């Protein structure tokens, strides 16, 4: 069975709701991506306007409609604030492969939020998208993210040296992957 891309499902974890972004999330998205610490390892300049945030939300909708990706906002259950995003892009149906991406507000760092989030979306990719491989492309300087995917069972495949030109310089991307046959951490999530 292949995921139909008719509606982005809501994924619930212990502390979080992963859901579709709406225009009402624009202020939270602007606050997230205006933070230089959040975009430091991303091919983005810090957002400066609400239009930047609305453009980001439109991109989430675009990749979903094209069936090339899915992106959830990460909302805290307690205060209903969007504190990050997570999802997939570069979905290659013919190869059953997808690339994971994520970001989180610095105020939520170090609390296990992204581990909780990634366990849920990894489960979704293997159980609903039926992919064989999830890839992560992480800048070589992003030690926290490199540690996170390693902790979640991803295998380091190699380095693409000076692979992208971002913010005035060439950067190396470290490639990690997790295969369906290696996936053992199957959390129970409410879909």
QUISUL-V109540 format. One record per backbone hydrogen bond with DSSP energy under -0.5 kcal/mol. NH is the residue of the N-H (numbers start at 1). CO is the residue of the C=O. E is the energy in kcal/mol with one decimal. If there is no record, write none. Layout:
nh=(NH,NH)
co=(CO,CO)
e=(E,E)
//
This chain:
nh=(9,11,12,13,17,18,19,19,25,26,29,30,31,32,33,34,35,35,36,38,39,40,42,44,44,47,52,53,54,55,56,57,58,59,60,61,62,63,64,65,66,67,68,69,70,72,73,74,75,75,76,77,80,83,83,84,85,86,87,88,89,91,92,93,95,96,96,97,98,99,100,101,103,105,108,109,111,113,116,117,118,119,120,121,122,123,124,125,126,127,128,129,131,132,133,134,135,136,138,138,140,142,143,146,147,148,149,150,151,152,153,154,155,157,157,158,160,161,163,163,164,166,166,169,171,173,174,175,175,176,176,177,178,180,182,183,183,184,186,187,189,190,191)
co=(7,18,190,16,75,11,17,73,22,23,25,26,27,28,29,30,31,32,34,35,35,36,39,39,42,33,49,49,50,51,52,53,54,55,56,57,58,59,60,61,62,64,63,63,88,86,19,84,17,73,81,15,76,74,81,74,103,72,101,70,99,68,97,91,92,92,93,92,133,89,135,87,85,83,105,106,108,108,112,113,114,115,116,117,118,119,120,121,122,123,124,124,125,96,96,178,98,176,136,174,172,139,141,142,143,144,145,146,147,148,150,149,177,155,175,175,173,159,160,171,171,164,169,166,164,160,138,158,173,136,174,155,134,132,179,179,180,182,184,185,187,12,189)
e=(-0.6,-2.5,-2.0,-2.5,-2.6,-3.4,-0.6,-1.7,-2.1,-1.8,-2.6,-2.7,-2.5,-2.3,-2.7,-1.6,-0.5,-1.0,-0.6,-0.9,-1.6,-0.7,-1.9,-0.5,-1.3,-2.0,-0.5,-1.3,-2.5,-2.3,-1.9,-2.2,-2.2,-1.9,-1.8,-1.8,-2.5,-2.5,-1.5,-2.6,-2.4,-1.0,-2.4,-1.5,-1.6,-3.4,-3.1,-3.1,-2.7,-0.7,-2.5,-2.5,-1.6,-3.0,-0.6,-0.8,-1.4,-2.3,-2.4,-3.2,-2.3,-2.4,-3.1,-0.7,-1.0,-0.9,-0.8,-1.7,-1.8,-2.5,-3.2,-2.4,-2.3,-3.3,-2.4,-1.3,-1.0,-0.5,-2.2,-2.4,-3.2,-2.2,-1.3,-2.2,-2.7,-1.9,-1.9,-2.1,-2.1,-2.6,-3.1,-1.5,-1.9,-2.8,-1.9,-2.5,-3.1,-2.5,-0.6,-2.5,-1.9,-2.0,-1.7,-2.3,-2.3,-2.2,-2.3,-1.5,-2.5,-1.5,-1.6,-2.5,-3.5,-0.7,-2.9,-1.4,-3.3,-0.9,-1.0,-1.3,-1.6,-0.7,-2.8,-1.3,-3.0,-2.2,-3.6,-3.1,-0.5,-2.6,-0.5,-2.1,-2.2,-2.5,-1.2,-1.0,-0.7,-0.5,-1.4,-0.9,-0.7,-1.3,-0.7)
//
